[in-house]
Amino acid sequence: MSKDNTFMGLGMRERPPSSARRIPPPPFTGFERLKARAAQGLAQPFFGVTADGRIEPGLFSIRQSGVSTQPIVDAAKAFLASLDAEVRARGQFGIDAKEWRTWINAEHFLLRDGLPNMDTMTHAQREAAFDLLRATLSVRGFELARNIMRLNGFMGDLNGDHENLSEWLYFFKVFGNPSAAEPWGWQVDGHHLIVNCFVLGDQVVMTPTFMGAEPTFADRGALKGVRVFVDEEAKGLALIRALSPDLQNKAVIFRSILSADLPPDRYDRGDGRHRGGAFKDNVVVPYEGVRGDELNAAQQQLLLDLIETYVGRMRAGHDAVKMREVEAHLGATYFAWMGAFSEGSVFYYKVHSPVILIEFDHHRGVFLDADEPVPFHIHTIVRTPNGNDYGKDLLRQHYERWHNDDRR
């Protein structure tokens, strides 16, 4: 970390991002590295995140959720209709296309070339894209997504890099044809905001979802006062602090998240401490930490409150469906922590069950000069383990039920 930027310690949360030394935008030379990483990940057929390399069967099923997806269908149809035929063709793929898996949290990436993006859209097209986001997310989820985009533009203003850091550099894909009966989905992909939404009938799977920000708040200008990930941070701290010392000892895997204090397999310069980042659709993430059935009722409620903070980004009604699924596996849900949990600490935590994987990470500075984790750069990831990211397990069951002659 630069000597003139001491962000670690008690006072770091009050250090305004605009006072940090910005890193001048250098020529980006990492395309080949990113492409190689993408090629390696995409070369593997999709299997899914697992705890031990094996899929736990019977977790997901095609059923009636009782919550209409028609608003999402209508918004997607309107968005596609707003695009010129040539642009629409570049952004629409088959339901099983590998392009589901080409998302990445990076401000530069060649695999986005040619896709419809908000920077090149007309006002009407941009509003249609926002309507699709609104229809898919809850009010809270849409506000978070929108503020992530705004803060990305704020960072561009701070850093003078409007070419790569913009409020509008977010790319859209649609998979299949929006339908009330047949499987389809859509994706938005850009720096610090990736949402994958698979729809089958009235069921929705909204993972993988990556949301982050650097900085996490604006301290000047038109955005002054905008702040993100307050609840994600506070509720994680509330849970770890509510545990008894013996349970804290089980939950805490490492007492520090500084790179020098972690083994090589626990830290990656690009992903930080995240295990489920881009092109890691098949990663093995062992269960670790404290189990839900070891917690008392009050602690279990804190765990559910933490999970709901992430699940609650989904459209109202669909979030409740997912939370019922989560609650059914609460006893087998693990909570793990890395770092300290005193005021001003930087940390990582993970919530992991058969049906959900949540990761929160204080990341190093990228555009604000800090070589180690800082509180104003946060990454979060939500995945559905055991083969149902991108709704893949539901899609498999749909094909087996309706598109295999032996099963008709």
NORNOR-V218151 format. One record per residue. N is the residue number from 1. RES is the residue in three letters. PSI is psi in degrees with one decimal (none if undefined). OMEGA is omega in degrees with one decimal (NA if undefined). Layout:
n=<N | N>
res=<RES | RES>
psi=<PSI | PSI>
omega=<OMEGA | OMEGA>
This chain:
n=<1 | 2 | 3 | 4 | 5 | 6 | 7 | 8 | 9 | 10 | 11 | 12 | 13 | 14 | 15 | 16 | 17 | 18 | 19 | 20 | 21 | 22 | 23 | 24 | 25 | 26 | 27 | 28 | 29 | 30 | 31 | 32 | 33 | 34 | 35 | 36 | 37 | 38 | 39 | 40 | 41 | 42 | 43 | 44 | 45 | 46 | 47 | 48 | 49 | 50 | 51 | 52 | 53 | 54 | 55 | 56 | 57 | 58 | 59 | 60 | 61 | 62 | 63 | 64 | 65 | 66 | 67 | 68 | 69 | 70 | 71 | 72 | 73 | 74 | 75 | 76 | 77 | 78 | 79 | 80 | 81 | 82 | 83 | 84 | 85 | 86 | 87 | 88 | 89 | 90 | 91 | 92 | 93 | 94 | 95 | 96 | 97 | 98 | 99 | 100 | 101 | 102 | 103 | 104 | 105 | 106 | 107 | 108 | 109 | 110 | 111 | 112 | 113 | 114 | 115 | 116 | 117 | 118 | 119 | 120 | 121 | 122 | 123 | 124 | 125 | 126 | 127 | 128 | 129 | 130 | 131 | 132 | 133 | 134 | 135 | 136 | 137 | 138 | 139 | 140 | 141 | 142 | 143 | 144 | 145 | 146 | 147 | 148 | 149 | 150 | 151 | 152 | 153 | 154 | 155 | 156 | 157 | 158 | 159 | 160 | 161 | 162 | 163 | 164 | 165 | 166 | 167 | 168 | 169 | 170 | 171 | 172 | 173 | 174 | 175 | 176 | 177 | 178 | 179 | 180 | 181 | 182 | 183 | 184 | 185 | 186 | 187 | 188 | 189 | 190 | 191 | 192 | 193 | 194 | 195 | 196 | 197 | 198 | 199 | 200 | 201 | 202 | 203 | 204 | 205 | 206 | 207 | 208 | 209 | 210 | 211 | 212 | 213 | 214 | 215 | 216 | 217 | 218 | 219 | 220 | 221 | 222 | 223 | 224 | 225 | 226 | 227 | 228 | 229 | 230 | 231 | 232 | 233 | 234 | 235 | 236 | 237 | 238 | 239 | 240 | 241 | 242 | 243 | 244 | 245 | 246 | 247 | 248 | 249 | 250 | 251 | 252 | 253 | 254 | 255 | 256 | 257 | 258 | 259 | 260 | 261 | 262 | 263 | 264 | 265 | 266 | 267 | 268 | 269 | 270 | 271 | 272 | 273 | 274 | 275 | 276 | 277 | 278 | 279 | 280 | 281 | 282 | 283 | 284 | 285 | 286 | 287 | 288 | 289 | 290 | 291 | 292 | 293 | 294 | 295 | 296 | 297 | 298 | 299 | 300 | 301 | 302 | 303 | 304 | 305 | 306 | 307 | 308 | 309 | 310 | 311 | 312 | 313 | 314 | 315 | 316 | 317 | 318 | 319 | 320 | 321 | 322 | 323 | 324 | 325 | 326 | 327 | 328 | 329 | 330 | 331 | 332 | 333 | 334 | 335 | 336 | 337 | 338 | 339 | 340 | 341 | 342 | 343 | 344 | 345 | 346 | 347 | 348 | 349 | 350 | 351 | 352 | 353 | 354 | 355 | 356 | 357 | 358 | 359 | 360 | 361 | 362 | 363 | 364 | 365 | 366 | 367 | 368 | 369 | 370 | 371 | 372 | 373 | 374 | 375 | 376 | 377 | 378 | 379 | 380 | 381 | 382 | 383 | 384 | 385 | 386 | 387 | 388 | 389 | 390 | 391 | 392 | 393 | 394 | 395 | 396 | 397 | 398 | 399 | 400 | 401 | 402 | 403 | 404 | 405 | 406 | 407 | 408>
res=<MET | SER | LYS | ASP | ASN | THR | PHE | MET | GLY | LEU | GLY | MET | ARG | GLU | ARG | PRO | PRO | SER | SER | ALA | ARG | ARG | ILE | PRO | PRO | PRO | PRO | PHE | THR | GLY | PHE | GLU | ARG | LEU | LYS | ALA | ARG | ALA | ALA | GLN | GLY | LEU | ALA | GLN | PRO | PHE | PHE | GLY | VAL | THR | ALA | ASP | GLY | ARG | ILE | GLU | PRO | GLY | LEU | PHE | SER | ILE | ARG | GLN | SER | GLY | VAL | SER | THR | GLN | PRO | ILE | VAL | ASP | ALA | ALA | LYS | ALA | PHE | LEU | ALA | SER | LEU | ASP | ALA | GLU | VAL | ARG | ALA | ARG | GLY | GLN | PHE | GLY | ILE | ASP | ALA | LYS | GLU | TRP | ARG | THR | TRP | ILE | ASN | ALA | GLU | HIS | PHE | LEU | LEU | ARG | ASP | GLY | LEU | PRO | ASN | MET | ASP | THR | MET | THR | HIS | ALA | GLN | ARG | GLU | ALA | ALA | PHE | ASP | LEU | LEU | ARG | ALA | THR | LEU | SER | VAL | ARG | GLY | PHE | GLU | LEU | ALA | ARG | ASN | ILE | MET | ARG | LEU | ASN | GLY | PHE | MET | GLY | ASP | LEU | ASN | GLY | ASP | HIS | GLU | ASN | LEU | SER | GLU | TRP | LEU | TYR | PHE | PHE | LYS | VAL | PHE | GLY | ASN | PRO | SER | ALA | ALA | GLU | PRO | TRP | GLY | TRP | GLN | VAL | ASP | GLY | HIS | HIS | LEU | ILE | VAL | ASN | CYS | PHE | VAL | LEU | GLY | ASP | GLN | VAL | VAL | MET | THR | PRO | THR | PHE | MET | GLY | ALA | GLU | PRO | THR | PHE | ALA | ASP | ARG | GLY | ALA | LEU | LYS | GLY | VAL | ARG | VAL | PHE | VAL | ASP | GLU | GLU | ALA | LYS | GLY | LEU | ALA | LEU | ILE | ARG | ALA | LEU | SER | PRO | ASP | LEU | GLN | ASN | LYS | ALA | VAL | ILE | PHE | ARG | SER | ILE | LEU | SER | ALA | ASP | LEU | PRO | PRO | ASP | ARG | TYR | ASP | ARG | GLY | ASP | GLY | ARG | HIS | ARG | GLY | GLY | ALA | PHE | LYS | ASP | ASN | VAL | VAL | VAL | PRO | TYR | GLU | GLY | VAL | ARG | GLY | ASP | GLU | LEU | ASN | ALA | ALA | GLN | GLN | GLN | LEU | LEU | LEU | ASP | LEU | ILE | GLU | THR | TYR | VAL | GLY | ARG | MET | ARG | ALA | GLY | HIS | ASP | ALA | VAL | LYS | MET | ARG | GLU | VAL | GLU | ALA | HIS | LEU | GLY | ALA | THR | TYR | PHE | ALA | TRP | MET | GLY | ALA | PHE | SER | GLU | GLY | SER | VAL | PHE | TYR | TYR | LYS | VAL | HIS | SER | PRO | VAL | ILE | LEU | ILE | GLU | PHE | ASP | HIS | HIS | ARG | GLY | VAL | PHE | LEU | ASP | ALA | ASP | GLU | PRO | VAL | PRO | PHE | HIS | ILE | HIS | THR | ILE | VAL | ARG | THR | PRO | ASN | GLY | ASN | ASP | TYR | GLY | LYS | ASP | LEU | LEU | ARG | GLN | HIS | TYR | GLU | ARG | TRP | HIS | ASN | ASP | ASP | ARG | ARG>
psi=<141.5 | 142.5 | -26.8 | 10.8 | 84.4 | 95.3 | -16.3 | 148.8 | -176.3 | -39.7 | 1.5 | -25.5 | -21.8 | -6.0 | 112.8 | 139.8 | -30.6 | -11.6 | -12.2 | 152.0 | 119.6 | 146.3 | 120.6 | 139.3 | 109.2 | 163.0 | 131.6 | 126.2 | 12.6 | 12.0 | -44.9 | -39.4 | -44.6 | -42.3 | -38.3 | -41.4 | -41.9 | -45.4 | -40.7 | -44.1 | -42.3 | -18.7 | -20.8 | 127.1 | 145.4 | 132.8 | -48.0 | 157.1 | 133.9 | 165.3 | -23.3 | 17.3 | -0.6 | 139.1 | 128.5 | 116.2 | 162.9 | 15.7 | -29.5 | 143.6 | 152.2 | 122.0 | 170.8 | 123.6 | -21.6 | 4.8 | 118.2 | 139.8 | 7.3 | -38.2 | -34.9 | -42.9 | -48.7 | -40.9 | -38.5 | -41.4 | -42.6 | -37.5 | -47.8 | -40.4 | -24.1 | -16.6 | 147.0 | 153.7 | -41.1 | -43.0 | -41.7 | -40.4 | -34.3 | -22.0 | 4.0 | 132.5 | 167.9 | 157.2 | -26.9 | 16.4 | 147.1 | -17.4 | -14.7 | -38.3 | 9.5 | 9.5 | 153.8 | 143.4 | 85.0 | 146.6 | -19.9 | 135.7 | 125.1 | -25.9 | -4.6 | -9.0 | 132.5 | -11.6 | 152.2 | 130.5 | 155.7 | -21.4 | -31.0 | 1.3 | 152.9 | 170.0 | -43.2 | -40.7 | -39.8 | -41.5 | -36.5 | -38.0 | -42.1 | -38.0 | -35.9 | -41.7 | -45.4 | -40.0 | -26.9 | -36.3 | 160.7 | 171.7 | -44.7 | -41.4 | -40.1 | -41.3 | -41.2 | -48.2 | -43.8 | -39.7 | -31.9 | -44.5 | -44.5 | -43.1 | -29.3 | -40.4 | -37.3 | -41.1 | -37.9 | -38.7 | -44.2 | -40.6 | -8.7 | 24.9 | 76.3 | -12.1 | -36.3 | -25.0 | 99.2 | 153.9 | -16.0 | 0.6 | 68.5 | 129.8 | 140.4 | 141.3 | 147.5 | 136.6 | 125.5 | -163.8 | 126.8 | 126.6 | 148.6 | -10.7 | -43.1 | 152.6 | 142.2 | 178.4 | -180.0 | 165.1 | 140.9 | 137.0 | 120.6 | -178.2 | 117.4 | 7.4 | 107.6 | 122.9 | 124.9 | 127.4 | 113.8 | 135.5 | 130.0 | 109.4 | -122.8 | 21.0 | 144.3 | 134.0 | 121.5 | 56.4 | 155.6 | 144.3 | 126.3 | 123.7 | 133.7 | -179.6 | 140.3 | 109.3 | 166.9 | -3.8 | 155.9 | 132.3 | 10.1 | 170.0 | -166.2 | -25.6 | 2.9 | 128.3 | -16.0 | 129.3 | 141.8 | 158.9 | 26.7 | -49.1 | -39.6 | -38.3 | -51.1 | -39.4 | -30.3 | -45.6 | -39.9 | -40.0 | -50.0 | -35.3 | -23.3 | -12.4 | 148.1 | 159.8 | -38.8 | -37.0 | -34.6 | -41.4 | -33.1 | -37.5 | -36.4 | 115.6 | -43.5 | 142.7 | -6.6 | 150.2 | 12.6 | 141.9 | -37.0 | -18.2 | -1.3 | 147.2 | 157.5 | -32.8 | -1.5 | 0.5 | 134.0 | 135.2 | -34.7 | -41.7 | -8.1 | -127.9 | -0.5 | 140.2 | -25.2 | 38.0 | -166.4 | 141.2 | 22.0 | 42.9 | -20.5 | 18.2 | 144.5 | 118.2 | 99.1 | 149.0 | 140.1 | 159.4 | -149.4 | 137.8 | 151.6 | -33.7 | -1.5 | -7.5 | 151.3 | 177.2 | -41.9 | -40.3 | -38.6 | -38.2 | -38.1 | -38.6 | -44.2 | -39.5 | -39.6 | -47.0 | -41.1 | -27.6 | -35.4 | -46.7 | -32.0 | -1.9 | -17.5 | 159.6 | 140.7 | 134.3 | -52.5 | -30.7 | -38.7 | -37.3 | -46.1 | -38.4 | -33.5 | -38.3 | -43.3 | -46.1 | -32.1 | -19.9 | 21.7 | -38.9 | -27.5 | 20.8 | 128.6 | 140.2 | 122.7 | 150.1 | 144.8 | 132.9 | -177.3 | 176.6 | 27.2 | 171.3 | 130.4 | 1.9 | 154.5 | 147.4 | 171.1 | 142.7 | 162.0 | 134.2 | 126.0 | 119.5 | 177.7 | -20.9 | 0.1 | 144.0 | 120.9 | 132.9 | 136.0 | 132.5 | 128.4 | 115.7 | 161.8 | 163.2 | 139.7 | -54.9 | -15.4 | 130.9 | 99.7 | 119.5 | -13.3 | 170.5 | 141.5 | 153.0 | -16.7 | 17.6 | 110.2 | 137.7 | 138.7 | 144.8 | 139.1 | 130.3 | 161.4 | 105.4 | 177.9 | 38.3 | 8.9 | 12.5 | 146.2 | 15.9 | 23.4 | -37.3 | -38.1 | -39.1 | -41.1 | -46.2 | -37.4 | -45.8 | -42.3 | -34.7 | -39.6 | -14.6 | 17.9 | 116.5 | -32.0 | -13.9 | 2.9 | none>
omega=<179.4 | -176.5 | -177.6 | -180.0 | -179.7 | -177.4 | -178.7 | 175.3 | -168.4 | -171.6 | -169.4 | -178.2 | -179.1 | -179.0 | -176.9 | -177.7 | -178.1 | 177.4 | 178.8 | 176.9 | 178.9 | 177.2 | 178.7 | -177.9 | -179.4 | 170.8 | -177.1 | -175.3 | -172.7 | -176.8 | -176.9 | 177.7 | 179.4 | 179.6 | 178.8 | 178.2 | 178.2 | -178.4 | 179.9 | -179.3 | -176.5 | 178.1 | 178.9 | 173.3 | -179.5 | 175.5 | 179.3 | 176.2 | 178.9 | 177.2 | -175.9 | -179.1 | 179.6 | 176.9 | 173.1 | -171.7 | 169.5 | -177.3 | -173.2 | -179.5 | 174.5 | -178.3 | 176.6 | 178.2 | -177.3 | -179.9 | -174.5 | 171.7 | -176.1 | 178.0 | 178.3 | 177.6 | -177.5 | -179.0 | 178.5 | 177.7 | -179.7 | 178.1 | 178.6 | -178.9 | -179.0 | -175.2 | 171.3 | -175.3 | -178.6 | 179.3 | 179.2 | -179.4 | 179.9 | -174.8 | -178.8 | -173.3 | 173.6 | -175.5 | -178.0 | -173.0 | 178.5 | -178.0 | 168.9 | -165.6 | -176.5 | 178.0 | 174.5 | 174.9 | 176.5 | 179.6 | 176.0 | 169.8 | -172.6 | -176.3 | 175.2 | -173.9 | 174.9 | -178.5 | 173.8 | 177.5 | -171.5 | -179.8 | -177.8 | -178.2 | 169.1 | 178.6 | -178.9 | 178.6 | 178.9 | 177.8 | 176.9 | 176.5 | 176.8 | 178.1 | 177.1 | 175.3 | -179.3 | -177.5 | -175.7 | -174.9 | 170.1 | 175.4 | 179.1 | -179.7 | 178.5 | 178.7 | 177.7 | 179.9 | -178.8 | 179.7 | 173.8 | 178.1 | 180.0 | -179.4 | 174.5 | 175.1 | 176.7 | 177.5 | 175.9 | 177.0 | 179.4 | -171.2 | -177.7 | -178.3 | -178.6 | 179.0 | -175.7 | -177.7 | -173.4 | 174.5 | -168.1 | -177.8 | 179.4 | -166.0 | -173.0 | 172.6 | 172.3 | -177.7 | -175.1 | 179.4 | 179.7 | -170.3 | 175.7 | -175.8 | -176.6 | -179.6 | 177.2 | 177.8 | 179.1 | -177.5 | 164.6 | -171.7 | 177.2 | -176.2 | 176.7 | 177.1 | 173.6 | 175.4 | 171.9 | -178.8 | 175.7 | -177.6 | 173.2 | -175.5 | 177.3 | 174.9 | 179.2 | 168.7 | -175.5 | 175.6 | -2.2 | 172.6 | 176.7 | 175.1 | -179.2 | 177.3 | 166.3 | -1.5 | 179.0 | 175.8 | 177.5 | -175.6 | 178.4 | 175.7 | -176.5 | -178.2 | -176.1 | -178.6 | 176.9 | -177.2 | -178.2 | 176.1 | 176.7 | -177.9 | -179.8 | 179.4 | -174.1 | -177.2 | 172.2 | 177.8 | -179.4 | -178.6 | -177.5 | 179.5 | -179.4 | -178.3 | 173.4 | -178.6 | -179.2 | 177.3 | 174.2 | 179.2 | 176.5 | -175.8 | -173.9 | -178.0 | 176.8 | -176.7 | -179.5 | 173.2 | 173.9 | -173.2 | -177.9 | -176.7 | -176.1 | 173.8 | -174.7 | -177.4 | -179.8 | -177.9 | 174.3 | -174.5 | 179.5 | -175.6 | -173.9 | 179.8 | 179.9 | 175.0 | -171.1 | -177.8 | -177.0 | 178.1 | 176.4 | -178.2 | -176.9 | -174.7 | 174.4 | -179.6 | -177.6 | 171.4 | 177.3 | -179.5 | -178.0 | -178.4 | 179.3 | -179.0 | 172.5 | -177.0 | 173.3 | -173.6 | -178.8 | 178.8 | 176.0 | 178.7 | 175.6 | 177.2 | 177.9 | 178.2 | 178.6 | 179.9 | -178.2 | 177.2 | 179.3 | -179.8 | -178.6 | 171.8 | 179.0 | 176.7 | -179.8 | -175.9 | 176.9 | 176.1 | 179.2 | 176.6 | 179.7 | -179.8 | 175.5 | 176.1 | 178.5 | -177.5 | 179.1 | -179.1 | -174.1 | -179.3 | -179.5 | 179.1 | -177.4 | 175.2 | -177.9 | -174.1 | 171.9 | -178.8 | 176.9 | 178.2 | 170.3 | -179.9 | 178.8 | -178.4 | 167.4 | -171.0 | 173.3 | 168.5 | -176.7 | 169.9 | -169.7 | 175.4 | 176.9 | -173.2 | 177.1 | 172.2 | 179.5 | 175.4 | 176.1 | -176.6 | 165.8 | -171.4 | 174.7 | 172.8 | 174.7 | 177.7 | 170.6 | -163.3 | 175.6 | -175.5 | -179.7 | -174.4 | 178.0 | -176.3 | -177.9 | 168.5 | -174.1 | 171.7 | 171.9 | 177.6 | 170.1 | 176.5 | 172.4 | -177.9 | 174.5 | 165.7 | -176.9 | 164.7 | -176.9 | -177.0 | -172.0 | -179.2 | 175.6 | 178.0 | 177.3 | -179.6 | 177.7 | 178.7 | -179.2 | -176.5 | -168.9 | -172.0 | 175.6 | -174.8 | -178.5 | -175.7 | -179.0 | NA>
